[in-house]
Amino acid sequence: MKDIRILSLDQLKDYFESLGEKPFRAKQVYDWLWSKNLHSIDEMTNLSKSLREKISEEYTINPVSVDLLQKSTDGTIKNGVKLHDGLMVESVLIPTETRTTACVSSQVGCSLNCEFCATAKLKRMRNLEVAEIVDQVALIDSQSRMYFERPLSNIVFMGMGEPMMNYKNVVEAIRKITQPEGLGMSPRRITVSTSGIPKMIKMLADDELRVKLALSLHSAIESKRNEIMPFSDKFPLTDIMESLQYWYQKTGSVITFEYCVWKGINDGDEDIKALIKYCKQVPSKVNLIQYNPIGDGKYDQCNKQAEENYIRQLENAGVTVMVRRSRGGDIDAACGQLANKATD
């Protein structure tokens, strides 16, 4: 049977009218599914038992479930999330003193081949459905309330997969997460991270979701970026920049450049100068991300001096820069480490 959550509100209205029911039944069911995140048709208590039985003859609900939960010493929680077909993804709850952030996945595996990322070593099996994305958020919200006594405050699409390669479902999931009839979260607390697909960045700007945008950059030198992220040879930095300028023109939202600095790869002055030149072309800020090893020995975190050199030169050039320290590294929950790997 099909998951009833594939139906839009209008489709639910048509369905109930076909059963001889009043159209308002659609709104009741929609509220159960997307606002209350209910996972059982039988628990929709404002519907008659006979109507619930009719619905159950045609539709089901296939929620995600936590197959494995791991807790880091720093409070980070990693969920091994099982989907209805037995495939797995991972999502992460990242707590700080002032906020809790959900890092959610958009694909099983990944479509891209970034050399430094564990997820990229996995074959892309399929895109996540809208409900599977929303379920991750609702799940982490409940964990935030349970373990930290506060609701989820932020969402980042930085888990497994490239969000822009599952564009339609990611956008619809964001609508479900932000609409009053859904989870009601502010779109300004959602960040979509992409490795850089110009056409889709422009489309996201046109869709006016009011979310934030982050670009996984790692080098502003074309040849070097293509070595680090081989797929990027299809998307030149000039094309990406043009799409980022379009984004800012349409949304007024500053872009975040995500940037790992690796020893002997992109830790030199030429790398910093190229990054500054790139940043100056559009209102932006830089997040220097601590690298999290994935066990292949090819990439190593730069030394403290190289990091400080980046910070000093960026600040002297008037570029806002922040250092994002790794969270959850002891359970392979940190940035770039998600690969359905359990850590004892």
C-alpha positions as CSV (number, residue, x, y, z in Angstrom):
1,M,0.0,0.0,0.0
2,K,1.0,3.6,-0.6
3,D,2.0,6.0,2.2
4,I,-0.9,8.4,2.6
5,R,1.6,11.2,3.0
6,I,2.3,11.2,-0.7
7,L,-1.1,13.0,-1.1
8,S,-1.3,16.8,-1.1
9,L,-4.1,18.6,0.7
10,D,-6.1,18.9,-2.5
11,Q,-5.6,15.3,-3.3
12,L,-6.8,14.3,0.2
13,K,-9.9,16.4,-0.5
14,D,-10.6,14.6,-3.7
15,Y,-10.0,11.3,-2.0
16,F,-12.5,12.0,0.8
17,E,-15.1,13.3,-1.6
18,S,-14.7,10.0,-3.6
19,L,-15.6,8.2,-0.3
20,G,-18.7,10.5,0.1
21,E,-17.0,12.4,3.0
22,K,-17.0,16.1,3.6
23,P,-13.8,17.9,2.3
24,F,-12.9,19.1,5.8
25,R,-11.8,15.5,6.6
26,A,-8.8,16.2,4.4
27,K,-7.7,19.1,6.7
28,Q,-8.1,16.9,9.8
29,V,-5.9,14.1,8.3
30,Y,-3.4,16.6,7.0
31,D,-3.1,18.0,10.5
32,W,-2.5,14.6,12.0
33,L,0.2,13.8,9.4
34,W,2.2,17.0,9.2
35,S,1.5,19.0,12.3
36,K,1.3,16.2,14.8
37,N,3.5,13.8,12.9
38,L,1.2,10.9,13.7
39,H,2.3,7.5,12.4
40,S,-0.9,5.5,12.8
41,I,-4.2,6.0,10.9
42,D,-6.0,4.2,13.7
43,E,-5.0,6.9,16.2
44,M,-6.8,9.7,14.2
45,T,-9.4,10.0,16.9
46,N,-11.6,12.7,15.3
47,L,-12.4,10.2,12.4
48,S,-15.0,7.5,12.8
49,K,-13.7,4.0,13.2
50,S,-15.4,3.0,9.9
51,L,-13.6,5.8,8.1
52,R,-10.3,4.9,9.6
53,E,-10.8,1.3,8.4
54,K,-11.7,2.5,4.9
55,I,-8.5,4.6,4.7
56,S,-6.4,1.7,6.0
57,E,-7.6,-0.5,3.2
58,E,-5.9,1.7,0.7
59,Y,-3.2,3.6,2.5
60,T,-0.6,3.1,5.2
61,I,2.0,5.3,7.0
62,N,5.7,4.3,6.7
63,P,7.6,6.2,9.3
64,V,11.3,6.1,9.8
65,S,12.7,4.5,12.9
66,V,15.9,4.7,14.9
67,D,17.8,1.5,14.3
68,L,20.8,2.7,16.4
69,L,21.3,5.7,18.6
70,Q,24.8,6.7,19.7
71,K,25.8,9.5,22.1
72,S,29.0,11.4,22.0
73,T,30.9,12.6,25.0
74,D,30.1,16.2,23.9
75,G,26.4,15.5,23.9
76,T,25.9,15.0,20.1
77,I,23.5,12.3,19.2
78,K,23.8,10.2,16.0
79,N,20.7,8.3,14.7
80,G,21.0,5.4,12.4
81,V,17.7,5.9,10.7
82,K,16.0,2.9,9.1
83,L,13.6,3.5,6.1
84,H,10.6,1.5,5.2
85,D,12.5,-0.5,2.6
86,G,15.3,-1.4,5.0
87,L,17.8,1.1,3.7
88,M,19.7,3.3,6.2
89,V,20.6,7.0,6.5
90,E,22.0,9.0,9.4
91,S,20.9,12.2,11.1
92,V,22.5,14.1,13.9
93,L,21.4,16.2,16.9
94,I,24.0,18.8,17.7
95,P,23.4,20.6,21.0
96,T,25.0,23.8,22.3
97,E,24.2,26.0,25.3
98,T,21.8,28.1,23.3
99,R,20.5,25.9,20.5
100,T,19.9,22.4,19.2
101,T,20.5,21.7,15.5
102,A,19.3,18.8,13.4
103,C,21.7,17.7,10.6
104,V,19.4,15.8,8.2
105,S,20.1,13.6,5.2
106,S,18.5,14.0,1.7
107,Q,19.7,10.9,-0.1
108,V,20.6,7.3,0.7
109,G,24.3,7.5,-0.1
110,C,25.4,10.4,-2.3
111,S,25.4,11.4,-6.0
112,L,28.8,13.1,-5.8
113,N,32.4,12.0,-5.3
114,C,34.1,14.5,-2.9
115,E,37.4,12.9,-1.9
116,F,37.3,13.9,1.8
117,C,33.8,12.7,2.6
118,A,32.8,9.3,3.9
119,T,29.3,9.5,2.5
120,A,30.7,9.9,-1.0
121,K,32.2,6.4,-0.7
122,L,28.7,5.0,-0.6
123,K,26.7,4.2,-3.7
124,R,23.7,6.5,-4.1
125,M,20.7,4.1,-3.7
126,R,17.8,6.6,-3.9
127,N,16.5,10.0,-3.0
128,L,14.6,10.4,0.3
129,E,10.9,11.0,0.1
130,V,9.4,14.2,1.5
131,A,8.0,12.3,4.6
132,E,11.3,10.7,5.3
133,I,13.0,14.1,5.5
134,V,10.3,15.5,7.7
135,D,10.4,12.5,9.9
136,Q,14.1,13.1,10.6
137,V,13.3,16.6,11.8
138,A,10.3,15.6,13.9
139,L,12.4,12.7,15.4
140,I,15.3,15.1,16.4
141,D,12.8,17.6,17.8
142,S,11.5,15.0,20.1
143,Q,15.0,14.0,21.1
144,S,15.9,17.7,21.8
145,R,12.9,18.0,24.1
146,M,13.7,14.7,25.8
147,Y,17.4,15.1,26.3
148,F,17.8,18.9,26.5
149,E,14.4,20.1,27.5
150,R,14.0,22.5,24.6
151,P,12.6,22.3,21.1
152,L,14.7,22.0,18.0
153,S,16.0,25.4,17.0
154,N,17.9,24.9,13.7
155,I,18.1,22.6,10.7
156,V,21.0,22.1,8.4
157,F,20.8,20.0,5.2
158,M,24.3,18.8,5.7
159,G,23.8,15.1,6.2
160,M,24.1,12.3,3.7
161,G,23.5,13.3,0.1
162,E,23.5,16.4,-2.1
163,P,20.2,18.3,-1.4
164,M,20.1,19.9,-4.8
165,M,20.1,16.4,-6.4
166,N,16.9,15.7,-4.6
167,Y,15.5,19.2,-5.2
168,K,11.8,18.6,-5.5
169,N,11.5,16.5,-2.3
170,V,13.8,18.7,-0.3
171,V,11.9,21.9,-1.2
172,E,8.5,20.2,-0.4
173,A,9.9,18.9,2.9
174,I,11.0,22.5,3.8
175,R,7.5,23.7,3.0
176,K,6.0,21.0,5.3
177,I,8.5,21.9,8.0
178,T,7.9,25.6,7.9
179,Q,4.1,25.9,7.1
180,P,1.8,26.7,10.0
181,E,-0.1,23.5,9.1
182,G,3.2,21.6,9.4
183,L,5.9,21.8,12.0
184,G,5.8,25.6,12.0
185,M,9.6,26.2,12.1
186,S,11.0,29.5,10.8
187,P,12.7,29.1,7.4
188,R,15.5,31.5,8.5
189,R,16.6,28.7,10.9
190,I,17.1,26.3,8.0
191,T,20.3,26.1,6.0
192,V,20.6,24.2,2.7
193,S,24.2,23.2,2.0
194,T,25.3,22.4,-1.5
195,S,28.5,21.4,-3.3
196,G,27.6,23.9,-6.0
197,I,25.1,23.2,-8.8
198,P,24.4,26.7,-10.4
199,K,21.1,25.9,-12.0
200,M,19.6,24.6,-8.8
201,I,21.0,27.5,-6.7
202,K,19.1,29.8,-9.0
203,M,16.0,27.7,-8.8
204,L,16.2,27.7,-5.0
205,A,16.4,31.5,-5.1
206,D,13.3,31.7,-7.4
207,D,11.3,29.5,-5.1
208,E,11.5,32.1,-2.3
209,L,11.7,29.7,0.6
210,R,13.6,32.3,2.8
211,V,16.2,29.6,3.8
212,K,19.9,30.2,4.2
213,L,22.4,28.9,1.7
214,A,25.9,27.4,2.3
215,L,28.4,26.4,-0.4
216,S,30.9,23.6,0.2
217,L,33.9,25.3,-1.4
218,H,37.3,24.1,0.1
219,S,39.3,25.8,-2.7
220,A,38.8,28.8,-4.8
221,I,41.5,27.6,-7.2
222,E,39.7,25.7,-10.0
223,S,42.2,23.0,-10.6
224,K,42.6,22.3,-6.9
225,R,38.9,22.2,-6.2
226,N,38.4,19.7,-9.1
227,E,40.9,17.4,-7.4
228,I,39.2,17.7,-4.0
229,M,35.7,17.4,-5.5
230,P,36.1,15.7,-8.9
231,F,32.5,16.3,-10.0
232,S,33.0,20.0,-9.8
233,D,34.8,20.1,-13.2
234,K,31.2,20.2,-14.6
235,F,30.5,23.4,-12.6
236,P,33.2,26.1,-13.0
237,L,33.7,28.5,-10.1
238,T,32.7,31.4,-12.4
239,D,29.3,29.7,-13.1
240,I,28.8,29.0,-9.4
241,M,29.7,32.6,-8.5
242,E,27.2,33.9,-11.0
243,S,24.5,31.8,-9.4
244,L,25.5,33.0,-5.9
245,Q,25.2,36.6,-7.1
246,Y,21.8,35.8,-8.5
247,W,20.9,34.2,-5.1
248,Y,21.9,37.3,-3.2
249,Q,20.1,39.6,-5.7
250,K,16.9,37.6,-5.3
251,T,17.0,36.9,-1.5
252,G,19.3,39.4,0.1
253,S,20.7,36.5,2.1
254,V,24.4,36.3,2.7
255,I,26.1,33.1,1.5
256,T,28.2,30.9,3.8
257,F,31.3,29.3,2.4
258,E,32.2,26.1,4.1
259,Y,35.9,25.5,4.0
260,C,38.2,22.8,5.3
261,V,41.9,23.5,5.4
262,W,44.1,20.4,4.8
263,K,47.8,20.0,5.4
264,G,49.8,20.3,2.2
265,I,46.7,20.6,0.0
266,N,45.1,24.1,0.5
267,D,47.0,25.6,3.4
268,G,49.2,28.0,1.5
269,D,49.1,31.8,1.0
270,E,47.9,31.3,-2.6
271,D,44.9,29.4,-1.4
272,I,44.0,32.2,1.1
273,K,44.4,34.9,-1.6
274,A,42.2,33.0,-4.0
275,L,39.5,32.6,-1.3
276,I,39.6,36.3,-0.4
277,K,39.2,37.2,-4.1
278,Y,36.3,34.8,-4.5
279,C,34.5,36.1,-1.3
280,K,34.8,39.7,-2.4
281,Q,32.5,39.0,-5.4
282,V,29.4,38.5,-3.3
283,P,28.2,39.3,0.3
284,S,29.5,36.2,2.2
285,K,31.2,34.8,5.2
286,V,33.5,31.9,5.7
287,N,33.1,28.9,8.1
288,L,36.5,27.2,8.6
289,I,35.5,23.6,9.4
290,Q,37.7,21.3,11.4
291,Y,38.4,18.2,9.3
292,N,37.2,14.9,10.5
293,P,39.3,11.9,9.4
294,I,37.5,9.2,7.4
295,G,40.3,6.6,7.7
296,D,41.9,6.8,4.3
297,G,44.9,8.9,5.4
298,K,44.8,11.1,2.3
299,Y,43.6,14.2,4.0
300,D,44.9,15.6,7.3
301,Q,43.8,18.6,9.4
302,C,46.1,21.6,8.9
303,N,48.2,22.8,11.8
304,K,47.2,25.6,14.1
305,Q,49.5,28.1,12.4
306,A,47.9,27.5,9.0
307,E,44.4,28.0,10.5
308,E,45.4,31.2,12.3
309,N,47.0,32.4,9.0
310,Y,43.6,31.9,7.2
311,I,41.8,33.8,10.0
312,R,44.2,36.7,10.1
313,Q,44.3,37.3,6.3
314,L,40.5,36.9,5.9
315,E,39.8,39.3,8.8
316,N,42.4,41.8,7.4
317,A,40.6,41.7,4.1
318,G,37.3,42.4,5.7
319,V,35.9,38.9,5.3
320,T,33.8,37.6,8.2
321,V,35.3,34.3,9.3
322,M,34.3,31.8,12.0
323,V,35.8,28.5,13.1
324,R,33.4,25.6,13.4
325,R,34.8,23.0,15.8
326,S,34.1,19.3,15.2
327,R,31.2,17.8,17.2
328,G,30.5,14.1,17.6
329,G,33.8,12.9,16.1
330,D,34.1,10.0,18.6
331,I,30.9,8.4,17.2
332,D,31.7,9.3,13.5
333,A,28.9,11.9,13.6
334,A,31.0,14.9,12.6
335,C,30.9,16.7,9.3
336,G,31.9,14.4,6.4
337,Q,31.9,11.2,8.5
338,L,28.3,10.0,8.0
339,A,28.6,6.6,6.4
340,N,26.2,4.2,8.3
341,K,29.1,3.1,10.5
342,A,28.6,2.2,14.1
343,T,31.2,3.1,16.6
344,D,31.6,1.2,19.9
